[in-house]
């Protein structure tokens, strides 16, 4: 069974701070996706990374896929209250496997 | 593009009754849809994979007679919670993959807005 360990589970920071969320696995994934979900809504796809070592930037968000395609990170620069939400990583192996999620709260 | 809708967004029902939740792909055809269940502040738990024109594939531990899935067309899948009980109260989310797979070789999923089920 492929598992994705996501950390931290909960993060509460002040506006303007930087943060990193990690997803790690012992399994290799053909691709990995990051989603953001707000309360009472479905997850929204942020990015898909496919190539080992790949780095993608989406405004203040930087996504990395590990060289071995077993891990990924999401870095947010100068977090804003609007970044608050549940962040989920999902690895594409035999099926889409979700991490446990990171609840991010950005205080103004 | 890649919009998925769910109906209803919120439903309250009495214990013992059945509830049907619809999932529609609005601007594309989806041969495969997925049904998830989510508890507060937790990740998504895959319940079943819904295949158009064939039986759904259920994850281990999910009762197929309890959670009936029908994928009658390329744009509609339904989940019926039969004889609902308070422990079935949850947030149910469906998703669909783009026929092309989006980024080559990936399984990008587009999620519906979810349905909040409360069983009293």
Interface residues (C-beta under 8 A of the other chain):
Chain A: X6 X30 X31 X33 X35 X40 X41 X42 X43 X44 X45 X48 X50 X86 X88 X90 X92 X95 X96 X98 X99 X100 X101 X103
Chain B: X4 X6 X34 X41 X42 X43 X44 X46 X49 X91 X93 X95 X102 X103 X104 X105 X106 X107 X108 X109 X110 X111 X112 X113 X114 X116
